[in-house]
Amino acid sequence: MEQHHLSDSEYRLLRVVWASEPVASGQLVTLCGERLGWKKSTTYTVLKKLCDKGVLRNEGSTVTSAVPRAAVDHRAAEAFVDKTFGGSLPGFLTAFMGGRKLTAKEAEDLKRLIETYQEG
C-alpha cells in the first residue's frame, strides 16, 4: 500500500472486510448495513475508493484485503503521532499516560520493547 490517507469510513469498511474475508460483495453490503448502518450505495462507493487505492480487491464479486491490517494500523498510528505530536513518541506517551502509573510488569514490558527498537 502506498502512503494513502484513509478516511474514517474507509477504515470502518476495512474492519468489516478483515473480520469476514473473503466476503462476497453482496454479503459485504448486508454486513455494512447491519454493522455500520450504511446503504448499498455507500458501501460500494467506499469499496471502490479502497480498491482504487490498492487496499482492497474486488475480483469476481469477492472482496479481499490487499494490505494486512498491521500495515494499515501502523501507518494510521504513525500519521496520528506525526500530526498531533510533531512525530514525538515521548510526547505521545506523555499525553497518553495522562499521569497514570505503570505497573512493574508494564514498565518492564515497555523497557524490553524500547530495547528491541533502539538504534545502535
C-alpha positions as CSV (number, residue, x, y, z in Angstrom):
1,M,0.0,0.0,0.0
2,E,1.3,3.4,-0.8
3,Q,1.1,6.0,1.9
4,H,-2.6,6.9,1.3
5,H,-4.6,8.6,3.9
6,L,-7.7,6.6,4.9
7,S,-10.9,8.3,5.9
8,D,-12.8,7.0,8.9
9,S,-15.4,5.5,6.7
10,E,-12.7,3.7,4.7
11,Y,-11.2,2.3,7.9
12,R,-14.6,1.2,9.1
13,L,-15.2,-0.8,5.9
14,L,-11.8,-2.3,6.1
15,R,-12.6,-3.6,9.6
16,V,-15.7,-5.3,8.3
17,V,-13.7,-6.9,5.5
18,W,-10.9,-8.0,7.7
19,A,-13.4,-9.7,10.0
20,S,-15.2,-11.5,7.2
21,E,-12.8,-12.0,4.3
22,P,-13.1,-13.4,1.8
23,V,-16.6,-11.9,1.5
24,A,-19.0,-11.7,-1.4
25,S,-19.7,-8.1,-2.3
26,G,-23.4,-8.6,-1.8
27,Q,-22.7,-10.0,1.7
28,L,-20.5,-7.0,2.4
29,V,-23.4,-4.7,1.6
30,T,-25.5,-6.7,4.2
31,L,-22.8,-6.6,6.8
32,C,-22.2,-2.9,6.4
33,G,-25.9,-2.3,6.6
34,E,-26.1,-4.3,9.9
35,R,-22.8,-3.1,11.5
36,L,-22.4,0.4,10.1
37,G,-26.0,1.4,9.2
38,W,-24.9,2.0,5.6
39,K,-26.9,1.8,2.4
40,K,-25.8,-0.2,-0.6
41,S,-24.6,2.9,-2.5
42,T,-22.4,4.0,0.4
43,T,-20.8,0.5,0.7
44,Y,-20.0,0.4,-3.0
45,T,-18.7,3.9,-3.1
46,V,-16.3,3.3,-0.2
47,L,-15.3,-0.1,-1.6
48,K,-14.4,1.4,-4.9
49,K,-12.2,4.1,-3.2
50,L,-10.4,1.4,-1.3
51,C,-9.9,-0.7,-4.4
52,D,-8.6,2.3,-6.3
53,K,-6.1,2.9,-3.5
54,G,-5.0,-0.7,-3.7
55,V,-6.1,-1.6,-0.2
56,L,-8.9,-4.0,-1.2
57,R,-9.5,-6.2,-4.2
58,N,-12.9,-7.0,-5.6
59,E,-12.4,-9.8,-8.1
60,G,-15.4,-11.9,-9.3
61,S,-17.6,-10.1,-6.7
62,T,-15.4,-11.4,-3.9
63,V,-13.7,-8.8,-1.7
64,T,-10.4,-9.4,0.0
65,S,-7.7,-7.2,1.6
66,A,-4.6,-6.4,-0.4
67,V,-2.9,-5.0,2.6
68,P,-2.5,-6.6,6.1
69,R,-4.3,-4.9,9.0
70,A,-1.0,-4.5,10.8
71,A,0.4,-2.3,8.0
72,V,-2.7,-0.1,7.9
73,D,-2.7,0.2,11.7
74,H,1.0,1.1,11.7
75,R,0.5,3.8,9.1
76,A,-2.5,5.3,10.9
77,A,-0.7,5.4,14.2
78,E,2.4,6.9,12.6
79,A,0.2,9.6,10.9
80,F,-1.5,10.4,14.2
81,V,1.7,10.8,16.1
82,D,3.2,13.0,13.3
83,K,0.1,15.2,13.1
84,T,-0.8,15.5,16.7
85,F,2.6,15.4,18.4
86,G,5.0,16.5,15.7
87,G,6.4,13.0,15.4
88,S,7.4,12.9,19.0
89,L,6.9,9.4,20.5
90,P,7.7,10.6,24.0
91,G,5.2,13.5,23.6
92,F,2.5,11.0,22.6
93,L,3.3,8.7,25.5
94,T,3.2,11.6,28.0
95,A,-0.2,12.6,26.7
96,F,-1.4,9.0,26.6
97,M,-0.3,8.3,30.1
98,G,-2.0,11.4,31.5
99,G,-0.4,10.9,34.9
100,R,-1.4,7.2,35.1
101,K,1.2,5.0,36.9
102,L,2.6,1.9,35.2
103,T,2.6,-1.5,36.9
104,A,6.0,-3.1,37.3
105,K,5.2,-5.6,34.6
106,E,4.1,-2.8,32.2
107,A,7.3,-0.9,32.8
108,E,9.4,-4.0,32.2
109,D,7.5,-4.8,29.0
110,L,8.0,-1.2,27.8
111,K,11.7,-1.4,28.6
112,R,12.0,-4.6,26.6
113,L,10.1,-3.0,23.7
114,I,12.4,0.0,23.7
115,E,15.5,-2.1,23.7
116,T,14.2,-4.1,20.8
117,Y,13.7,-1.0,18.6
118,Q,16.6,1.1,19.9
119,E,19.1,2.3,17.3
120,G,22.8,1.4,17.7
